[in-house]
Amino acid sequence: MRTASASLPRRARAVPFFAGIALVLLFAPAPLARDAATLGHGAKLRYVFGASGVDAPPDIAPLLGEMTSSGAVLTDDHGIVYVGYLDSECDGGRLRRLRVIERAAGGAWRQVAFAEGTGSIQEVRRVGCRLLVGVHRSPSAQNTWVLGPELALERVLKGHVLESGVVADRFALVVVAQPRWGAVREARLEVHDLKTGSHREVFPPERPGPLTAALRARAAECFGELGQDWCRENNHPCDPRRLESWVGELAERDGAVAFFVGYAEDPLDHCGPITRIAYVMRDAASRTAVVEEAGALDVSANARDALERLLAPQRRPPRHD
C-alpha cells in the first residue's frame, strides 16, 4: 500500500537514526535541539542531551554513555524527543532496553522503563499532551504507539497516522495496516479518539459513490476480459469490490479533511489509466461524520493543492440589490 506519513498541525522535525530501544523525551533550548538533530549511527545518548546532561540525576547519568539505536528525534517548541533503543554491556553481552526519559523545561528529570520493545522507530510526533510514535514491525505493518501525559503507553494503533491527519489535537486519521501476503491490499481508514481510545472505520464508505461504482463496473469488465485462468495464475480474487488501493495525500482545514485513494495499475491498466478519487469528510471529529466523493483527480496534478482547494471556503457571488 502506498501511503503518506503523518505530522502535527505544527510540523516538527523528526530525524531518524540507528543504533537498541529507548525513548527519550527531552525539553531543552534551541541549541540542544540542533545538536540532537545531528546525531548519527551509533551515537551516545549524551549527545541528545548535550550540555544540559551535566545535571542528570544518578539514576539517569549512567545512561548517557549508552549507544542509541533504531530511533528518531523530534525537535519542536517544547524541546527534544528521542525514541530508540539503548545498548549497554551486561555480563559480557549486550542489553537492549526501552525507556522514556524526560528533562522538563525547568530542569527536572524523570524516566519510565518499558518491559520490551519491538520494531524500529520511524518517527515521533506531538499531539497536544500526547506523543505518537511510529513503529515499523514488518514490511507491511506499522503501528503507532500513543504515549500519555505521564509518558506511559496508553494504546497501540494498528496502522500509521497520515500527514496532517490530526484534528483538534485529539482525533487521528489512521491508515490501517494490511497484510503484505494478501491477494489484494485495500485502503482502510479509521478515525481514532486519542483521549478515549474509541475509533470507527470511515473508509471504505458503506455506500459507494458514483465514481466508485463506475470504477467497479470497469473492473468487472476487466476481470471478464482477463478470464478465470488469469485470476488463478495471479492469485487474484477478481472481485470488483476488492481492488488494490492505498490512501495518499491528506489535507485538513477547520476540522474537515480531504484525501484521495489511488487504485493500482494492475490489473486495471489492462482497461484504462490508473484512477485516483478524492473524498471529503466534514467535521471529522463528529461521530456521525461520513466520507463523500468529491471528484476524480488527474494523476499528473499536484494532489495536495487539489485537496486543499476542495476545503477552501466557497465564495458567494456578490449581491446586486
N, C-alpha and C positions, 0 to 999 in steps of 0.2 A: 504494500500500500504506500502511495506517495503522500506524504503529509507535510504540514508546516509546523514548526515548533512554536511554543508559547512564550509570552512575555507579560510583563505587568503594564498597567496604564502608564507608569513612569518607567521607561525601559532602563534596565540596569545591565551592566556588562558582566556576562558570565564567561569566565576564562577557564577552559578545561585544561587539566594537566594530569600526569600519570605517575603513579607511584604506590598500599593496603588500606581499611576504610575508617576514616574518622570524619566527623562532621564538626566543623569549627565555625561558630557564629561569632564574629568579632566586630565590635563597634569601635571605630578608630577614625582619626582625622584623615583628610585627603591624602597627605604624603604617604601614609601607610597603605592606602588603597592602591596607589600607583606601584609601591614596592611589591605588594601581593600579586598584582596583575602580571608581573614579570617572572614569576616562579616558573621553572621548567621541570623536566622529568627528574624525579628522584630528589626533589628539593627538601630540605629540612623544614620542619614546621616553624622554626623560629623566624624564617623569612616571611611567613604570613603575618606574624605579629610585629616584626621589625623592632624599632627602638622601644615600643611600649611593652615588649616582652620582659623587660628587666624587672618589672614589678609583679611578675607572675607569682602566685602563691605556691607553697611547697607541693601541693598535690598536682599542679599543672606544670611547673617549671621543668620537671624531667621529660615531659612530653615534647618540649621544644626541640630536643635533639633527635627526635624520631623522623623517619622519612615518610613523606606523603606519597600517595599513590592513587591512581584511578579516581581523580576527583575534579572539582571545579571550584572557582572562586567567583563570588558575586560582589560587585562594588556598587554601592548606591549611597544615597544621602545619609543612611543610618550607619554605614561603616562597611565592614567586610564580612562575608560569609565564606568559609572554606568547607567543602564537603569532599571527603575522600577517606581512603584507608590510611592507617598509621602502621608502619612496620617497625618492630623493635626486636632485640635479641632476647631469647628466653631459653635457658638450659641448653645452649649451643644451637638452638634452632631459631626460626623466625616466628614471631607472634603478630597476628593481624587483628586489630580491634576497631570497632565502630564507636565513635564518641561524638558528643556535641559539646563544644567548648565556646563559651561566650565571654567577651570582655565588653562590658557595658560602657556607655559614653562617659560615665563618671569614674571609670577605672575598676569597678567591681568585676570579679571573675566568678564563673560557675561552670560546671561540666555535668553532662549526663552521659552515662555509658549504656550502650545497647548490647544485647547478648550476641547478636550476629548481624551480618550484612551480606547481601547477595547482589551481584551485578556491578556494573561500572556506572559511576556517576556521570551524567551527561550535562546537567545544568542545575542551577539554584535560582529561585525567584522569590520575591517577597510579595505577598498579597495581604494587605492590611497588617494584622498582627501575626500572620502565619507565614511559613516558608513552604514552597513547593519544590521538591527535589525530584528531578527526572532520573530514573534508574533504568539502564539498559540491561535486560536479563538474557535476551537471546536475539538472533537476527530479526525475529518478528514480534518481539514482546518488549514493550517499555512500560514500566509502571511509574506512578507519581506518588511519592510519599508526602503526606500532609503533616507538617510539624506545627504543633500548637504554640501558644504564647510562652509556655514553660519548656519549650524545646522537646516535648515528648511526642512520640509518633501517635497521631490521632487516628489515622486510617491510611489505607493504600488504595489509590485509584488505578483500575486496570486499564491503563492507557496513558496518553500524554495530552497536555493542555495546549491548545492552539495558540499561536501568536495573536495577541490582542484578544484572547479568549477568556478574559475575566471581566465580569460585570459587577459593578458596585462593590469591588473588593471582597466579594463573597461567592459569586456564582461562576463556576468554571466550566467551560465547554471542553469536554474530554473526547478525543478520538479513541474509541475502544480498540484495544489490541486484537488482532486477528491471527489465528494460527498460520504459520508460514506454509505448512504442508497441506492446507486445504485446497480443494479443486479451484475455488474462486475465493477472493477476499473482498467482502462487501463493505462499503463505507457505513460505519455506525457512529453516531454522535450522541452523547449524553450531556445533560446539564447536572452538575453536582453542587449542592449547597455545602460549602466548606465548613460552615458553622454547625449545622445539624447532622450532616452526613447523608441526608436524603438525596436521591437522584432519580432521574427519569430519562428515558430514551426519547429523543426528538427527531432523529433521522435514522432510518427512512421513515417518512410520514405514513400514517395509517392509510391515507387516501392519496394515491399518486396524482400529480397534476397532469395537464395535457401534454407537456413536453416529455415527461417521464413515460406516459402512456404511449406516445409516439415512438420513443426510443425502444420500448419493449416490443412494440409491433415490428419495428425494423429488425430487432434482434431475433424475433421469432422467424422472420423471413430468412435471415442469415443462417440460422441453425438448420432450417429446412433445406437450404441450398447446399450446406456443407454435408448434411446427411449423418446418419447414426454411426457410420464407420468412423468418421472424423471425431465425433463426440467420444467414442470408446477409446480410440487411439490417443486422444489428448486428455483423457480422464476429466472431461468437462460435463457438467450436468445438462448443458444446453437448455437451461430453463431461463426464459426471458425475464423472469422476476429475480434471477440471481446473476448479476453481472459484476465482473471485476471492476472495482471503483475505489476511489480514495477521496478524502476531504482535503481540499487545498487551502488557498488563502482565505483569511477571515478578516473582516473589518467590523469595528464596533463604534457606535455613536449614540450617546444618550440612552443607553440601556437596550438599544436594538443592535442586532448583529446581522451581517450578510456574509455568506460564504459560498463557495462553489464546490461541486462534486464532479470529478472527472471520471470518465469511463475508458477503460483500457482499449488499446488499439486491436488486440487480439481477443476474440475473433471479429470484432465489429469492423475492423479495417477491410474485411472482405466485402462489406456492403456500403461503405461510405466513410467519411472522415470521423476522427475522434470527436466526442461530444463533451462539452462542459456546460452544466446547468447551474445557474445562480439561484440561491434561496435566501429568503429574508425571514427573520423571526423578530417580531416587535415585542418589546418588554420581556426580554429573555429571563428576567428574574421572576416573572409570574409563573405560577404553577399551571396556568391554563394557556400559556403561550404556545403557538403552533408554528410550524415551519411551512412557508408557502413558496411556490415557484415564483421567480422574478424575471426569468428570461434566459435565453441561451447566451453563452459567452464565446466570442471569437477567440480561437486558440492562439492567435497571434497577438491579441491585445494584452495590455497590462491589466492583469486580473485585479490587483489591489485598487487601482484607480477606478475601474469599473464598479467594484463593490462599494467603494466609498461614495460614488455618485448615487447608488441606489439608496443610501442612507441620508443623503443631503436633504435639508428641508425643502419642501416643494414651494416654489414661488407662486404666489397668487397673481393673476392678471390684474392690472390697475383698474380701478372703478372709474366709470365716466358718468357722473351724475348729470 
